[in-house]
Amino acid sequence: MTQASLTIDLDAIAANWGALARLSGSAEAGAVVKADAYGLGDEKVATRLMAEGAFSFFVAETQEGVRLRQALGPTPEIYVFTGHMAGDADAIKGARLIPLLNSPEQVIRHRAALPDHPFGVQLDTGMNRLGMEEDDWKTLAPELLPHSPQLLMSHLACSDEPDHPMNAHQLAVFHRMTDGTGVRRSLSATGGILLGPDYHFDLTRPGIGSYGGQPFSEAQPVVHLSLPVVQTRTVEAGETVGYGNSWTAPRTSRVATVAAGYADGLLRSLTGRGRLYAGDRPCPLVGRVSMDLMGVDVTDLPEAPETLDILCPAQGVDELADAAGTIGYEILTSLGGRYARRYTGTGA
Ligand SMILES: *Cc1c(COP(=O)(O)O)cnc(C)c1O
């Protein structure tokens, strides 16, 4: 049986994380492994990064933290971005997670349920997504600081645009909210690490750069995705391919049908814009991307291919994302569960 195969290079993830750790200078580099390590497998990825020296891991939700604790054992710290959600106290305690408290409600909930349990505080410095507002923090800081938070953190909204004035604005607000507290601080994800030492504080939080995505342009590619050709046919000039007759052959063409589609995270918006590769030779997608299948014009190849690649040295996650009108993060986290996943490198 030939199945679409997704290869994940753990050595490349380790090298990318190591490079971001070096760029973090004297700050510790944590590792963001939310959403199943951006779809690449949190257990494999986090285990390898722990072997590389990562100690502080970040997940989005308590349940991700519980899984991660089982995978990593008792040693590392595991922070939860969504903080202490209702009903999670037992899980937080059992897995020794560190919730990043986001609001006065979460502070009350945490102090009531787990008064002696470690916590951090997430501060809003302008993104208006998660975190305590400056006024709430002013009121709560005198009460919380004596309980020794593990971390004060915030998140940058525009760090992938180095010249955006929002970066300096959020940096100033973060200083105003945290200077003199004596608590460990963290502001930067991948983009912030690249903004330089002013943004590093004590702990950085690289995610996408470790997985080979922008804005870390020096990242090594991490994923390779190869799709089997189910059949190849001749399509005469004037005939159409796929749903809605959206592509009409301009010449007598050879069209390969490959076994993957939007149910596998190959977004329907690639229709008319995407390419697959036979080695370094591009072959355009033709017709609409359907749920499990896509058509590819292979007329110009010397022979009918058995497989075609959609993520490969010639087309990385960001190039595919550009064609789909999205970002590398969405490409990675959309990769579905039907691929035969193979890991390469130490820890595979
Ligand atoms: C996702 C996330 C990160 C990691 O961001 P990247 O851009 O992937 O490096 C860091 N901090 C927070 C709060 C996040 O939500």
The ligand as a Tripos MOL2 file, in Angstrom:
@<TRIPOS>MOLECULE
LIG
   15    15     1     0     0
SMALL
NO_CHARGES

@<TRIPOS>ATOM
      1 C1          2.2900   30.5860   19.8850 C.3       1 LIG1
      2 C2          2.9270   31.4310   20.8850 C.ar      1 LIG1
      3 C3          4.3280   31.5260   20.9620 C.ar      1 LIG1
      4 C4          5.2410   30.9800   19.9020 C.3       1 LIG1
      5 O1          5.1610   31.8210   18.7780 O.3       1 LIG1
      6 P1          6.0020   31.5850   17.4380 P.3       1 LIG1
      7 O2          5.6710   32.7630   16.5990 O.co2     1 LIG1
      8 O3          5.4790   30.3140   16.8580 O.co2     1 LIG1
      9 O4          7.4350   31.4870   17.8100 O.co2     1 LIG1
     10 C5          4.8660   32.2240   22.0310 C.ar      1 LIG1
     11 N1          4.0670   32.8290   22.9560 N.ar      1 LIG1
     12 C6          2.7280   32.7760   22.8860 C.ar      1 LIG1
     13 C7          1.9150   33.4650   23.9220 C.3       1 LIG1
     14 C8          2.1090   32.0960   21.8480 C.ar      1 LIG1
     15 O5          0.7750   32.0550   21.7830 O.3       1 LIG1
@<TRIPOS>BOND
     1     1     2 1
     2     2     3 ar
     3     2    14 ar
     4     3     4 1
     5     3    10 ar
     6     4     5 1
     7     5     6 1
     8     6     7 2
     9     6     8 1
    10     6     9 1
    11    10    11 ar
    12    11    12 ar
    13    12    13 1
    14    12    14 ar
    15    14    15 1
@<TRIPOS>SUBSTRUCTURE
     1 LIG1         1 GROUP 0 **** ****
